[in-house]
Amino acid sequence: MIEYDRGPRTGGRSKWSALGPLRLAIEGVTSLSIKPLRWVGVAAAAGGGLLGLWIATNALLMGEAVQWYPSRVAVSSFFGGVQLLDEQLFVFLNSLGSERWDGLWLFVTDKLSWIPLYVALMYLMYRHYGLKNTLICMALIVVMIAVTDQLANLFKHGFERPRPCREAHLREIIRYIAPRCGRYGFFSAHAASSMALAVFLGLLFRRNYRCLVFLLLSWASIVGFSRIYVGVHYPLDTLAGMVIGALVGFLAYKISQRFKNIRADACMT
């Protein structure tokens, strides 16, 4: 045993609060193993199962006239809360704009503004894949854009969620600068088609231009945000459009790989 006399503190008073050592002890216990995470997961799954069983039991006991009514109320409340948060986030993001930048974002949200970019990408495609494979890829892009547009129309008329520029209670507090306001907004066809094109071409050129995929994804994200800026789509509209567009673009890329000649490493000139 070695005795030791600790000297007085030279750096002032301690910054530890009363709960500091307790938090340190909890972190030391939970950081040594993943078992606490497993326990929490099991508890959450068990709690969800018991809640579902309770709702089903109450619905059955209450009779056929109100069968499954509690679950419907729970689902409606959940989606109502999601829409409310989505609306509040839209108001916040939309209010960040100013007249100084309106012209820029109107340029960004216009599909015709990006024709030079499309031409440049087409040239890169022709340079690395030749005329025949470029025509095949162009056909896939046309089909891909058509699919995203039709899916967007199907979802819009299926959900019938009005655009923010159509909501009377938002007209006085949002900035609406778009040239036109459609009827329904879920989900954004602009965001879907842009992300589909970005994913497809980014994967197609990933071996030749590694940074291109990140640039294209950033471009698609900016186009998606422009729909919020001009006041025609909620954030959830653009996010759902980008997710669906990414899936369509990835599927189109997989289809393109069925053609043996469409490979970046084999088509370099």
Order of alpha helices (4+ residues) and beta strands (2+ residues): alpha-alpha-alpha-alpha-alpha-alpha-alpha-alpha
